[in-house]
């Protein structure tokens, strides 16, 4: 397939730079402990220094894959899919989510919200980052706000972000993995003082699963 043809299919969302796909247990946030098929799309310029999937940042390292094939693989395993990255909203997600929903598969996303909204979602997890804030619409779409706590200043940032989402949005504070011993006790105290928040842990890492 010619490079121009591939780019046209990517622009339409009929191909995506797939980094990896796998069936596992959701380890974070509101759906912790539930089985889901994860689709990790390459490409991200948000640039979190503590990111644990930096290999996802360069989309050119991840081959454009036909979206129909990704959908077929998902349907073999799960009734819920989580599309993540990288930063998945760098790409048009209307096509893949429509195809998944036609097969009765619930669509979830995990995103920084820094790019234009696309896709049809049963659950929209917004995880804002200081370096590149979410666009306004993505705050409105959020079912879940997941704030990563790397240092004490992040509590203030979390509150600022919580003011921008809807009243029905679930609020989570999650310790950044490399700082979990230091930050988890602070998060526990903070949630007890501010019970609108809940604690999210990366339970998949404690369970030693993908």
C-alpha positions as CSV (number, residue, x, y, z in Angstrom):
1,X,0.0,0.0,0.0
2,X,1.3,3.4,-1.0
3,X,2.3,5.9,1.8
4,X,-0.4,8.4,0.6
5,X,-3.1,5.7,0.7
6,X,-2.0,4.7,4.2
7,X,-2.2,8.3,5.4
8,X,-5.6,8.8,3.9
9,X,-6.8,5.7,5.8
10,X,-5.2,7.0,9.0
11,X,-6.9,10.3,8.6
12,X,-10.3,8.5,8.3
13,X,-9.5,6.3,11.3
14,X,-9.5,3.2,9.2
15,X,-5.9,2.5,10.1
16,X,-4.3,3.4,13.5
17,X,-0.6,3.2,14.7
18,X,-1.1,0.3,17.0
19,X,1.5,-0.2,19.7
20,X,-0.1,-3.2,21.4
21,X,-3.4,-4.9,22.2
22,X,-4.1,-7.3,25.0
23,X,-6.8,-8.8,27.2
24,X,-6.4,-8.1,30.9
25,X,-7.9,-6.7,34.0
26,X,-8.5,-3.0,34.3
27,X,-6.2,-1.9,37.1
28,X,-7.1,1.7,37.7
29,X,-10.0,4.1,38.4
30,X,-13.8,3.4,38.4
31,X,-13.6,0.1,36.6
32,X,-10.8,-1.5,38.6
33,X,-11.0,-5.3,38.6
34,X,-13.0,-5.7,35.5
35,X,-11.9,-7.6,32.4
36,X,-11.2,-5.5,29.3
37,X,-9.4,-5.5,26.0
38,X,-6.8,-2.8,25.9
39,X,-5.8,-1.0,22.6
40,X,-2.7,1.1,23.0
41,X,-2.3,3.6,20.2
42,X,1.1,5.1,19.5
43,X,1.8,8.8,19.5
44,X,2.0,11.4,22.3
45,X,3.5,14.8,22.7
46,X,2.2,15.6,26.2
47,X,5.6,14.6,27.6
48,X,5.0,13.5,31.2
49,X,8.5,12.9,32.6
50,X,7.2,10.0,34.8
51,X,5.3,8.3,31.9
52,X,5.7,4.5,32.1
53,X,5.1,3.9,28.4
54,X,7.5,6.4,26.8
55,X,8.0,3.9,24.0
56,X,4.5,4.9,22.9
57,X,5.4,8.5,22.2
58,X,6.8,8.2,18.7
59,X,3.9,7.0,16.5
60,X,6.3,6.2,13.6
61,X,7.6,3.3,15.6
62,X,4.2,1.6,15.6
63,X,2.9,0.2,12.3
64,X,-0.4,1.5,10.9
65,X,-2.8,-1.4,11.4
66,X,-6.2,-1.8,9.8
67,X,-8.9,-0.8,12.3
68,X,-11.2,-3.6,11.2
69,X,-8.6,-6.1,12.2
70,X,-8.2,-4.5,15.7
71,X,-12.0,-4.7,16.1
72,X,-12.1,-8.3,15.1
73,X,-9.4,-9.1,17.6
74,X,-11.3,-7.3,20.3
75,X,-14.5,-9.2,19.6
76,X,-12.8,-12.5,20.2
77,X,-12.1,-11.7,23.9
78,X,-14.1,-8.9,25.5
79,X,-17.3,-6.9,25.8
80,X,-15.4,-3.9,27.0
81,X,-12.5,-2.2,25.3
82,X,-10.2,0.5,26.7
83,X,-8.5,2.7,24.1
84,X,-5.4,4.3,25.5
85,X,-2.0,5.5,24.5
86,X,0.1,7.4,24.0
87,X,-2.5,10.0,23.5
88,X,-5.4,8.3,21.6
89,X,-7.3,11.6,20.7
90,X,-4.4,12.5,18.4
91,X,-6.3,10.2,16.0
92,X,-9.8,10.1,14.7
93,X,-11.6,7.5,16.8
94,X,-15.1,7.8,15.3
95,X,-14.7,4.8,13.0
96,X,-13.3,2.3,15.5
97,X,-15.8,3.2,18.2
98,X,-18.7,2.9,15.8
99,X,-17.5,-0.5,14.7
100,X,-17.0,-1.7,18.2
101,X,-20.4,-0.5,19.4
102,X,-22.0,-2.2,16.4
103,X,-20.7,-5.5,17.9
104,X,-22.1,-4.7,21.3
105,X,-18.7,-3.8,22.8
106,X,-18.6,-1.0,25.4
107,X,-16.1,1.7,24.6
108,X,-13.9,3.3,27.2
109,X,-11.1,5.8,26.7
110,X,-8.2,7.0,28.9
111,X,-6.9,10.4,27.6
112,X,-5.2,13.6,28.7
113,X,-7.9,15.4,26.7
114,X,-5.4,17.6,25.0
115,X,-6.7,16.9,21.5
116,X,-10.1,17.3,19.8
117,X,-12.9,15.0,21.0
118,X,-13.8,12.1,18.7
119,X,-15.4,8.7,19.1
120,X,-18.5,7.4,20.8
121,X,-17.9,6.5,24.4
122,X,-19.6,4.6,27.2
123,X,-16.9,5.9,29.6
124,X,-14.6,8.8,29.2
125,X,-11.7,8.9,31.6
126,X,-9.9,12.2,31.6
127,X,-6.4,12.5,33.1
128,X,-5.2,16.1,32.7
129,X,-1.5,16.9,32.5
130,X,0.1,20.3,33.4
131,X,2.1,20.5,30.2
132,X,-0.8,20.4,27.8
133,X,-4.2,20.9,29.4
134,X,-7.5,19.4,28.1
135,X,-9.7,21.2,25.6
136,X,-13.0,22.5,27.0
137,X,-15.2,19.9,25.5
138,X,-13.3,17.1,27.0
139,X,-13.9,18.4,30.5
140,X,-17.7,18.3,29.7
141,X,-17.4,14.7,28.4
142,X,-15.6,13.3,31.4
143,X,-17.2,10.5,33.4
144,X,-14.1,10.1,35.4
145,X,-11.3,12.5,36.4
146,X,-8.1,10.7,37.2
147,X,-5.4,12.9,38.7
148,X,-1.8,11.5,39.0
149,X,-0.1,12.7,42.2
150,X,3.6,12.9,41.8
151,X,4.2,15.7,44.4
152,X,2.3,17.8,46.9
153,X,1.7,20.6,44.3
154,X,-0.4,18.1,42.3
155,X,-3.2,18.3,44.9
156,X,-3.8,21.9,44.0
157,X,-3.7,21.1,40.3
158,X,-6.2,18.3,41.0
159,X,-8.7,20.7,42.6
160,X,-8.3,23.2,39.8
161,X,-9.2,20.4,37.3
162,X,-12.1,19.1,39.4
163,X,-13.7,22.5,39.1
164,X,-13.9,22.1,35.3
165,X,-15.7,18.8,35.1
166,X,-19.4,18.1,35.6
167,X,-21.1,17.3,38.9
168,X,-21.6,13.6,38.0
169,X,-17.9,13.0,37.2
170,X,-16.2,10.6,39.5
171,X,-13.0,12.0,41.0
172,X,-9.9,9.9,41.6
173,X,-6.4,10.6,43.0
174,X,-3.7,8.1,42.0
175,X,-0.1,8.0,43.2
176,X,2.5,8.0,40.5
177,X,4.1,4.6,40.7
178,X,7.6,5.6,41.4
179,X,6.4,7.8,44.3
180,X,3.7,5.5,45.7
181,X,5.4,4.9,49.1
182,X,5.7,8.6,49.7
183,X,2.5,9.9,48.1
184,X,0.0,7.2,49.0
185,X,-0.2,8.1,52.7
186,X,-0.7,11.7,51.8
187,X,-3.5,10.8,49.3
188,X,-5.2,8.7,52.1
189,X,-5.2,11.7,54.4
190,X,-6.3,14.0,51.6
191,X,-9.3,11.8,50.6
192,X,-10.4,11.5,54.3
193,X,-10.4,15.3,54.5
194,X,-11.9,15.7,51.1
195,X,-14.3,12.8,50.6
196,X,-15.5,13.9,47.1
197,X,-12.3,12.2,46.0
198,X,-11.6,8.4,45.8
199,X,-8.2,6.6,45.7
200,X,-7.1,4.9,42.5
201,X,-4.2,2.4,42.7
202,X,-2.4,0.7,39.8
203,X,-3.6,-2.7,41.0
204,X,-2.4,-4.4,37.9
205,X,1.1,-3.7,38.9
206,X,0.6,-5.1,42.3
207,X,-0.9,-8.2,40.7
208,X,2.0,-8.3,38.2
209,X,-0.3,-8.4,35.1
210,X,-0.1,-6.2,32.0
